[in-house]
Each structure stands twice: as C-alpha cells, then as structure tokens.
Amino acid sequence: MDHLISVEEALEEIPVSNETLLEINTICDGKGIENVNAMFFYTDADLKITDTDKLFNGLVYLGGFKTNI
C-alpha cells in the first residue's frame, strides 16, 4: 500500500470546525480506519448518496458535514 498517514494528520487539511473534525474522527474509529493514503473532501449541497455502505473506488463514504467554507 502507498504511504499511509494517520486519520488525524489527514483531517488537518480540511476546513471544518474542531467539532466536525472530532465527529469525522469518531466515525473513522467506528469503522476501524486508523491510517489513510487518500481522502476526498468536496462540497455539493445537492449531492445525495443513497447507498452509504458502497465503496467508491475503494474509498469509504463517511458522511456529509458542515464546513467553514
């Protein structure tokens, strides 16, 4: 597997509140995700994910969160 970093290190790169960072980290813990080699963060108010358990090119969907953008 490519270079892995901790979830906490990856989360430092996204513009959300500390509360949201904690929420995302808690979800990752619950899914057994400790280290990552990729994370996608995007904004689309109209995006609807109907199958939240589906892997998206091997990536786990964590959910929708409020941002500081």
C-alpha positions in Angstrom: 0.0 0.0 0.0 1.2 3.6 -0.6 2.4 5.9 2.1 -0.1 5.9 4.9 -0.7 8.8 7.3 -2.9 8.9 10.4 -6.5 10.0 10.1 -5.7 12.9 12.4 -3.0 14.1 10.1 -5.3 13.9 7.1 -8.0 15.8 8.9 -5.7 18.7 9.5 -6.1 19.5 5.8 -9.8 20.0 5.6 -11.6 23.3 6.5 -14.1 22.3 9.2 -14.6 23.1 12.8 -12.9 21.2 15.6 -16.3 19.7 16.5 -16.7 18.3 13.0 -13.1 17.0 13.0 -14.0 15.1 16.2 -17.1 13.8 14.6 -15.2 12.5 11.5 -12.5 11.0 13.6 -15.2 9.2 15.7 -16.7 7.8 12.6 -13.3 6.6 11.3 -12.7 4.9 14.7 -16.0 3.2 14.5 -15.2 1.9 11.0 -11.7 0.7 12.1 -10.0 3.3 10.0 -6.7 4.4 11.6 -4.5 5.3 8.7 -5.2 6.5 5.2 -3.5 7.1 1.9 -6.3 9.2 0.3 -9.1 11.4 1.4 -11.5 13.3 -0.7 -13.3 16.3 0.5 -15.8 18.0 -1.7 -18.8 20.4 -1.5 -22.0 19.9 -3.3 -25.2 20.9 -1.5 -27.3 18.9 -3.9 -25.4 15.6 -3.8 -27.4 12.7 -2.5 -25.7 9.5 -1.5 -28.3 6.7 -1.4 -26.0 3.7 -0.6 -23.7 4.9 2.2 -22.2 1.4 2.5 -21.0 1.3 -1.1 -17.2 1.7 -1.7 -16.4 4.4 -4.1 -13.2 3.3 -5.9 -12.2 1.6 -2.7 -13.0 4.6 -0.6 -15.4 4.5 2.4 -18.1 7.2 2.5 -18.0 8.9 5.9 -21.0 11.3 5.5 -21.9 14.9 5.0 -20.6 17.6 7.3 -20.8 21.3 7.8 -17.8 23.3 6.6 -16.2 26.7 7.2 -16.1 27.4 3.5 
